[in-house]
Amino acid sequence: MTADLANDDATDYTRGMERLLQAVQELSLARSLADVQAIVRTSARELTGCDGASFVLRDNGYCYYADEDAIAPLWKGSRFPMEICVSGWAMNHRESVVIPDIYDDERVPTEAYRPTFVKSMVMVPIRKVDPIGAIGNYWAVTRQPTAQEVFLLQALADSTSIAMENVGLYSELEQRVRDRTSELEKANEEIHKLSITDELTGLNNRRGFYLRTEAALRAARRQGTSCVLVFLDVDGLKAVNDKLGHDVGDALLADVGAVLRSTLRKSDVQARVGGDEFCAFVTDPDCDPARLRERICEGFDTFNRTSDRPFQLSASIGVVQVPVRETDSETIDELLARADELMYEEKMGKPDSRRPA
């Protein structure tokens, strides 16, 4: 009889060690606290054959019952002061607690246990040095948990502490990767923005104008939407640079850009495509080329009346109605060439370029 019991104990121990090894392997692959909790709550019950298991976390002086696997509800989601909890006692004393009869141990808050099925229990700390939580096993009958059961449960708790540390490191690394990826994306966006933006005016540069206008023209041709291309050559820039300096000349160009922004819509493509050359591509079913040209000139006139700059804004303008039938194949360069010709005709018809005021 004694030999049979010894054999049974050896078999149980072997099975327990096999289950513990499986749990350790699963914990080594856990990548989140939720993964750890799911592994522990199941493994804790299977290691000891108990009727319930709880996963408790230390939380600023409280015991937070984060998860459980039991034949009936226990305290999942509840928080209790560490001073009144068996789990708190295990963490504070950094040792396991074996309680064969919960109604015969002063460490047990019996009122909290009375509504449950629990009659006996064992609680072990997760990490004995500065515990971060505890694992509890509960039985529906009064019984003395064996030394083997306590050993297996504590071994699971020790493995759990390592898994939780690994999860923390993994989460930190993941966050660093996310932060780094976000930084790189922002940097790439900034680089892309800089590559298509004119630094002086904040409008698109030549590259940005072609990228956006080609896309807008394709969309307009698919939808049959009316488009207008505007080409502007600023009058008098050389005279301003020669007499007032290039800083003032830069201010003049920036002001031209500001007038275009205030005159046109945000959806219109606006660009500085050369030293004193500006373009705009307007997609608007109701856009009238002549009226658009008047609006731009009115914008310059308003600026000249209200500004105290030592110069007046003026530009020679060529405006082209863009054919947008799907069969049309005129390129941006060809459209610009037409608008440039119209601009040049206007410039040749003007007296000397505007000079500094």
C-alpha positions in Angstrom: 0.0 0.0 0.0 2.8 2.4 0.9 4.6 1.6 -2.3 1.5 2.3 -4.3 1.1 5.7 -2.6 4.7 6.5 -3.3 4.3 5.5 -7.0 1.1 7.7 -7.2 3.0 10.6 -5.7 5.9 10.2 -8.1 3.4 10.0 -11.0 1.6 13.1 -9.9 5.0 14.9 -9.4 6.1 13.9 -12.9 2.8 15.1 -14.5 3.1 18.3 -12.5 6.6 19.0 -13.7 5.6 18.2 -17.3 2.7 20.7 -17.0 5.0 23.2 -15.4 7.5 22.9 -18.2 4.7 23.4 -20.7 3.6 26.6 -18.9 7.2 27.9 -18.8 7.5 27.4 -22.5 4.2 29.2 -23.1 5.2 32.0 -20.8 8.4 32.5 -22.8 6.4 33.2 -25.9 3.9 35.7 -24.1 4.0 39.2 -25.6 1.4 40.9 -23.4 0.2 40.9 -19.8 -3.1 39.4 -21.1 -1.2 36.5 -22.6 0.6 35.9 -19.3 -2.7 36.0 -17.3 -4.4 33.6 -19.7 -1.5 31.1 -19.3 -1.2 31.4 -15.6 -4.9 31.1 -14.7 -5.2 27.9 -16.7 -1.8 26.4 -15.6 -2.3 27.2 -11.9 -5.5 25.1 -11.9 -4.1 22.2 -13.8 -0.9 22.1 -11.7 -2.8 21.4 -8.5 -6.2 20.2 -9.6 -7.8 23.1 -7.6 -11.3 24.5 -8.1 -10.2 28.0 -8.8 -7.2 30.2 -9.5 -6.6 33.9 -9.3 -4.0 36.2 -10.8 -3.3 39.2 -8.5 -1.3 42.3 -9.3 0.2 44.8 -6.9 -1.3 48.2 -7.6 -0.2 51.1 -5.4 -1.0 49.6 -2.1 -3.9 47.5 -3.4 -4.3 43.9 -4.5 -5.9 44.0 -8.0 -7.5 40.7 -8.9 -6.8 40.9 -12.6 -7.9 37.5 -13.7 -9.3 34.2 -12.6 -10.3 30.7 -13.7 -12.8 29.1 -11.3 -15.9 27.0 -10.9 -17.8 30.1 -9.7 -17.0 33.8 -9.7 -14.4 35.1 -7.2 -13.1 38.7 -7.2 -12.0 39.4 -10.8 -11.8 43.2 -11.4 -11.8 44.0 -7.6 -9.2 45.9 -5.6 -8.6 45.4 -1.9 -6.1 47.0 0.5 -3.0 44.8 0.8 -3.3 44.8 4.6 -6.5 42.9 4.5 -5.8 40.4 1.7 -4.1 37.0 1.9 -2.4 37.9 -1.4 -1.2 41.1 0.2 0.2 39.1 3.1 2.1 36.9 0.7 3.5 39.9 -1.1 4.4 41.8 2.1 6.1 38.8 3.7 7.5 37.5 0.4 6.5 33.9 1.1 3.8 31.4 0.3 0.6 31.1 2.5 -1.0 27.7 3.0 -4.5 27.8 4.6 -6.3 24.4 5.0 -9.4 26.1 6.5 -10.1 29.7 5.6 -12.4 30.1 8.7 -9.6 29.1 11.0 -7.0 31.6 10.0 -7.0 35.3 11.1 -5.2 36.4 7.9 -8.3 35.6 5.9 -11.0 38.4 5.5 -13.8 35.8 5.9 -16.6 38.2 4.9 -15.0 38.5 1.5 -14.8 34.8 1.2 -18.1 33.8 2.6 -20.1 34.3 -0.6 -17.7 32.2 -2.5 -17.1 28.4 -2.8 -13.6 28.7 -1.2 -12.8 26.5 1.9 -9.0 26.2 1.6 -6.3 27.9 -0.3 -2.7 28.5 -1.1 -1.2 31.9 -2.2 2.3 32.4 -3.5 4.0 35.7 -4.4 5.1 36.5 -7.9 8.8 37.1 -7.3 10.0 36.9 -3.7 12.3 39.9 -4.0 10.0 42.9 -4.3 6.9 40.9 -5.3 4.8 42.3 -8.1 1.8 40.1 -7.6 0.5 36.8 -6.4 -1.1 33.6 -7.6 -3.9 32.0 -5.6 -5.3 28.4 -5.7 -8.6 27.6 -4.1 -10.5 24.5 -3.2 -14.2 24.0 -2.4 -13.3 21.6 0.5 -11.1 22.0 3.5 -7.8 20.3 2.7 -4.1 20.6 3.3 -2.3 21.6 0.1 0.7 19.4 -0.3 4.3 20.6 -0.3 4.5 19.4 -4.0 1.5 21.6 -5.0 3.0 24.6 -3.2 6.4 24.0 -4.9 4.8 23.7 -8.4 2.7 26.8 -7.8 5.7 28.8 -6.6 7.8 27.6 -9.5 5.0 28.9 -11.8 5.0 32.2 -10.0 8.8 32.5 -10.4 8.4 31.9 -14.1 5.6 34.3 -14.3 7.7 37.1 -12.9 10.3 36.6 -15.6 7.6 36.5 -18.3 6.1 39.8 -16.9 9.6 41.4 -17.0 10.0 40.2 -20.6 6.6 41.5 -21.5 7.6 44.9 -20.1 10.9 44.9 -22.1 9.1 43.7 -25.2 6.4 46.5 -24.8 9.1 49.1 -24.3 11.0 47.9 -27.4 7.7 47.9 -29.4 7.0 51.4 -28.2 10.5 52.5 -29.2 10.0 51.0 -32.6 6.6 52.7 -32.9 8.1 56.1 -31.8 11.1 55.7 -34.1 8.8 54.7 -37.0 6.6 57.7 -36.3 9.6 60.0 -36.2 10.9 58.6 -39.5 7.5 59.0 -41.1 7.3 62.6 -39.9 10.9 63.2 -41.1 10.0 61.7 -44.5 6.9 63.8 -44.7 8.9 66.9 -43.9 11.6 66.0 -46.5 8.8 65.4 -49.1 7.2 68.7 -48.1 10.5 70.5 -48.4 11.2 68.8 -51.8 8.0 70.3 -53.3 7.8 73.6 -51.4 9.3 76.9 -52.2 11.0 78.1 -49.1 10.6 81.8 -49.7 6.8 81.9 -50.5 5.6 78.7 -48.9 3.9 77.8 -52.2 4.7 74.7 -54.3 8.0 74.8 -56.1 8.3 73.7 -59.8 8.5 70.0 -58.8 5.5 70.4 -56.5 3.5 72.2 -59.2 4.0 69.5 -61.7 3.2 66.7 -59.3 0.0 68.3 -58.1 -1.1 69.7 -61.4 -0.6 66.5 -63.4 -2.8 64.7 -60.8 -5.4 67.4 -60.9 -5.5 67.5 -64.7 -6.0 63.7 -64.9 -8.8 63.9 -62.4 -10.4 66.8 -64.3 -10.2 65.0 -67.6 -11.9 61.9 -66.1 -14.7 64.0 -64.6 -14.9 66.6 -67.4 -14.3 69.5 -64.9 -13.3 72.9 -66.2 -9.7 74.0 -65.6 -7.7 77.2 -66.0 -3.9 77.6 -66.0 -2.4 80.9 -65.0 1.2 82.0 -65.6 2.5 85.2 -63.9 5.8 87.0 -64.4 6.4 89.6 -61.7 7.1 93.1 -62.9 10.0 95.1 -61.7 11.8 92.6 -59.5 15.2 93.4 -61.0 14.8 97.1 -60.3 13.8 96.4 -56.7 16.8 94.1 -56.2 19.2 96.6 -57.7 17.9 99.7 -55.9 16.5 98.3 -52.6 18.5 95.1 -52.2 17.7 91.4 -52.5 16.1 91.2 -49.1 13.4 93.6 -50.2 13.1 91.7 -53.5 12.5 88.5 -51.5 9.8 90.3 -49.5 8.2 91.3 -52.8 8.1 87.7 -54.0 6.7 86.5 -50.7 4.0 89.2 -50.9 3.1 87.9 -54.4 2.7 84.5 -52.9 0.5 85.8 -50.1 -1.8 87.6 -52.6 -2.2 84.4 -54.6 -3.1 82.5 -51.5 -5.7 85.0 -50.4 -7.1 85.3 -53.9 -7.3 81.6 -54.9 -8.7 78.6 -53.0 -6.7 76.2 -50.9 -7.6 73.4 -53.4 -6.1 75.3 -56.3 -2.5 74.5 -57.1 -0.3 77.6 -56.5 3.4 77.7 -57.1 6.6 79.7 -57.6 8.2 77.9 -60.5 11.1 80.2 -61.1 12.8 83.4 -59.9 10.0 85.8 -60.6 7.6 83.3 -62.2 4.4 82.0 -60.6 1.7 79.6 -61.7 -1.7 78.5 -60.6 -3.9 75.7 -61.7 -7.6 76.2 -60.9 -10.2 73.4 -61.1 -13.6 75.0 -61.0 -16.7 74.3 -63.2 -17.7 78.0 -62.9 -14.2 79.5 -63.4 -14.1 82.2 -66.0 -10.5 82.9 -67.2 -11.1 86.6 -67.7 -12.7 87.0 -64.2 -9.9 84.9 -62.6 -7.3 87.3 -64.1 -9.3 90.3 -62.8 -9.4 88.8 -59.3 -5.6 88.4 -59.2 -5.1 92.0 -60.4 -7.6 93.2 -57.8 -5.6 91.3 -55.2 -2.5 93.2 -56.2 -4.3 96.5 -56.2 -5.7 95.9 -52.8 -2.2 95.1 -51.5 -0.8 98.2 -53.1 -3.4 100.5 -51.5 -3.1 99.0 -48.0 0.6 98.1 -47.7 3.5 100.3 -46.6 6.0 98.4 -48.6 8.5 100.4 -50.6 7.3 98.8 -53.8 4.1 98.1 -55.8 3.0 94.7 -56.8 2.3 94.0 -60.5 2.6 91.0 -62.8 2.1 90.2 -66.5 -0.4 87.4 -66.7 -1.3 84.7 -69.2 -4.4 82.7 -68.7 -5.3 79.5 -70.6 -8.6 77.6 -70.6 -7.6 74.0 -70.3 -9.4 71.4 -72.6 -10.5 68.6 -70.3 -12.1 66.1 -72.6 -10.9 62.6 -71.8 -9.4 62.4 -75.3 -7.3 65.6 -74.8 -3.6 64.9 -74.5 -2.1 68.4 -74.1 0.7 68.2 -71.5 1.4 70.6 -68.6 4.5 71.8 -70.5 2.4 72.6 -73.6 -0.2 74.4 -71.5 2.5 76.4 -69.8 4.0 77.3 -73.2 0.7 78.7 -74.3 0.2 80.6 -71.1 3.7 81.9 -71.3 3.1 83.3 -74.8 0.0 85.1 -73.6 1.9 86.5 -70.6 4.8 87.7 -72.9 2.3 89.4 -75.2 0.9 91.3 -72.2 4.4 92.2 -70.9 5.4 93.6 -74.3 2.4 95.8 -74.4 3.3 97.4 -71.0 5.4 100.5 -70.4 8.6 100.1 -68.4 8.2 97.6 -65.5 7.1 99.0 -62.2 9.9 100.6 -60.3 10.3 101.0 -56.5 8.0 103.6 -55.0 
